[in-house]
Structure formats: structure tokens, C-alpha cells
Amino acid sequence: MSQNRLIIEGIREDGSQLRPLDWIERISSVLATFGTDHRLTYANCVKPCFIDGQKCLVVARCLAGRNPQAYEFIMNFAKSNQLRIQVDRREGRRALVCDD
């Protein structure tokens, strides 16, 4: 269900861009793992993406149950930096899937 995912934009509520620009990759990579193919695999609950040309972080709310500290850190980071947060309304292949 789309209401179970949030999009955190790299843009603050005042329209300015958060720096450093790679903060989304930094947060995503902390929860990622390396597969047997030696490639980085993002967690099912947190992924970087581009939406309408804007770099964003998609967070599935199920992360709050799976890793409460990570979820709290991400949400506190977004709020303290006054980042735009919205519900992810995308469906289909482009939507983040979080298997509960």
C-alpha cells in the first residue's frame, strides 16, 4: 500500500538544497549489503531514487518495526534538516516493495 512509504526529498521546505549532496547515498548505503556478486544491494525498506528529476530517499514505514533505530534516525534527520516529506503514491514497478 502506497501510504506505507514516504518520500524524503533532498530539498528543504524553504526550497534550498541540503548539502552534502550525497546524503541520500550515505544513508542508503548504511543499510545496504554486498551480495555474492560483490555488488551493493539496497535494503528493501530504504532506497535512493529519482522522482521527477529530483534525487529522493524512499523509506518504507515497515522499517520502524524491523529497525526502529534506523527509522527514527532517518525521520529525525529529515525533520531536523526541514526536508520535504510526502507519502509515496507511486504504484507498480516503480514503487518500493517492503515484504512484511
Sine and cosine of phi, psi and omega as CSV:
sin_phi,cos_phi,sin_psi,cos_psi,sin_omega,cos_omega
0.00,0.00,0.72,-0.69,-0.11,-0.99
-0.90,0.43,-0.46,0.89,0.00,-1.00
-0.93,0.37,-0.17,0.99,0.00,-1.00
-1.00,-0.01,0.11,0.99,0.03,-1.00
-0.79,-0.61,0.58,-0.81,0.04,-1.00
-0.87,-0.49,0.52,-0.85,0.11,-0.99
-0.93,-0.37,0.82,-0.58,0.09,-1.00
-0.94,-0.34,0.89,-0.45,-0.03,-1.00
-0.99,0.11,0.36,-0.93,0.07,-1.00
-0.99,0.11,0.21,0.98,-0.03,-1.00
-0.93,-0.38,0.70,-0.72,0.05,-1.00
-0.98,0.21,0.26,-0.97,0.01,-1.00
-0.86,0.52,-0.46,0.89,0.02,-1.00
-1.00,0.09,0.02,1.00,0.04,-1.00
1.00,-0.08,-0.14,0.99,0.02,-1.00
-0.99,0.16,0.38,-0.93,-0.03,-1.00
-1.00,-0.07,0.67,-0.74,0.03,-1.00
-0.97,0.24,0.70,-0.72,0.09,-1.00
-0.88,-0.48,0.56,-0.83,0.12,0.99
-0.95,0.30,0.45,-0.89,-0.07,-1.00
-0.92,0.39,-0.33,0.94,-0.05,-1.00
-1.00,-0.08,0.32,0.95,-0.04,-1.00
-0.87,0.49,-0.55,0.84,0.00,-1.00
-0.91,0.41,-0.70,0.71,0.03,-1.00
-0.91,0.42,-0.61,0.79,0.00,-1.00
-0.89,0.45,-0.73,0.68,0.00,-1.00
-0.92,0.40,-0.70,0.71,-0.02,-1.00
-0.88,0.47,-0.64,0.77,-0.08,-1.00
-0.95,0.31,-0.41,0.91,0.04,-1.00
-0.89,0.45,-0.59,0.81,-0.03,-1.00
-0.99,-0.10,0.01,1.00,-0.01,-1.00
-1.00,0.06,0.24,-0.97,0.05,-1.00
-0.73,-0.68,0.31,-0.95,0.10,-0.99
-0.99,-0.15,0.77,-0.63,0.01,-1.00
-0.99,0.14,0.00,-1.00,0.01,-1.00
-0.91,0.42,-0.34,0.94,0.04,-1.00
-1.00,0.06,0.12,0.99,0.02,-1.00
0.90,0.43,0.41,0.91,0.05,-1.00
-0.95,-0.32,0.56,-0.83,0.01,-1.00
-0.94,0.33,0.78,-0.63,0.03,-1.00
-0.88,-0.48,0.87,-0.49,-0.02,-1.00
-0.95,0.31,0.50,-0.87,0.05,-1.00
-0.89,0.46,0.46,-0.89,0.01,-1.00
-0.90,0.43,-0.37,0.93,-0.11,-0.99
-0.99,-0.13,-0.26,0.97,-0.06,-1.00
-0.63,-0.78,0.87,-0.50,-0.01,-1.00
-0.58,-0.82,0.62,-0.79,0.14,-0.99
-0.98,0.19,0.48,-0.88,0.09,-1.00
-0.31,-0.95,0.18,-0.98,0.12,-0.99
-0.95,-0.32,0.77,-0.63,0.07,-1.00
-0.79,-0.61,0.87,-0.49,-0.04,-1.00
0.80,0.60,0.65,0.76,0.05,-1.00
0.98,0.20,0.01,1.00,-0.02,-1.00
-0.96,-0.28,0.76,-0.65,0.05,-1.00
-0.94,0.33,0.76,-0.65,-0.06,-1.00
-0.67,-0.74,0.26,-0.97,0.12,-0.99
-0.89,-0.45,0.83,-0.56,0.04,-1.00
-0.98,-0.19,0.78,-0.63,-0.05,-1.00
-0.82,-0.58,0.84,-0.54,0.09,-1.00
-0.99,0.12,0.71,-0.70,-0.05,-1.00
-0.91,0.42,-0.29,0.96,0.05,-1.00
-0.90,0.43,-0.29,0.96,0.07,-1.00
-0.87,0.50,-0.50,0.86,0.01,-1.00
-0.87,0.50,-0.55,0.84,0.04,-1.00
-1.00,0.08,-0.58,0.82,-0.05,-1.00
-0.98,0.19,-0.65,0.76,-0.04,-1.00
-0.54,-0.84,0.98,0.21,-0.09,-1.00
-0.84,0.55,-0.58,0.81,-0.01,-1.00
-0.92,0.40,-0.66,0.75,0.02,-1.00
-0.91,0.41,-0.70,0.72,0.01,-1.00
-0.88,0.47,-0.72,0.70,0.00,-1.00
-0.89,0.45,-0.67,0.74,0.03,-1.00
-0.86,0.50,-0.75,0.66,-0.04,-1.00
-0.89,0.46,-0.72,0.69,-0.03,-1.00
-0.93,0.38,-0.64,0.77,0.06,-1.00
-0.91,0.42,-0.63,0.77,0.05,-1.00
-0.86,0.50,-0.74,0.67,-0.03,-1.00
-0.89,0.45,-0.70,0.72,-0.03,-1.00
-0.94,0.35,-0.68,0.73,-0.03,-1.00
-0.93,0.38,-0.44,0.90,0.05,-1.00
-0.99,-0.11,0.11,0.99,0.04,-1.00
0.80,0.59,0.69,0.72,0.01,-1.00
-0.99,0.16,0.49,-0.87,0.05,-1.00
-0.95,0.32,0.77,-0.64,0.02,-1.00
-0.81,-0.59,0.74,-0.67,0.04,-1.00
-0.59,-0.80,0.30,-0.96,0.05,-1.00
-0.96,0.27,0.68,-0.74,0.04,-1.00
-0.99,0.17,0.92,-0.40,-0.03,-1.00
-0.98,-0.21,0.11,0.99,0.01,-1.00
-0.95,0.31,0.50,-0.87,0.03,-1.00
-0.77,-0.64,0.18,-0.98,0.07,-1.00
0.97,0.23,-0.50,-0.86,-0.10,-1.00
-0.88,0.48,-0.48,0.88,-0.07,-1.00
-0.99,0.15,-0.20,0.98,-0.04,-1.00
-1.00,0.08,0.54,-0.84,0.06,-1.00
-0.96,0.27,0.77,-0.64,0.01,-1.00
-0.97,-0.24,0.78,-0.62,0.05,-1.00
-0.84,-0.54,0.97,-0.26,-0.02,-1.00
-0.96,0.27,0.89,-0.46,0.03,-1.00
-1.00,-0.03,0.00,0.00,0.00,0.00
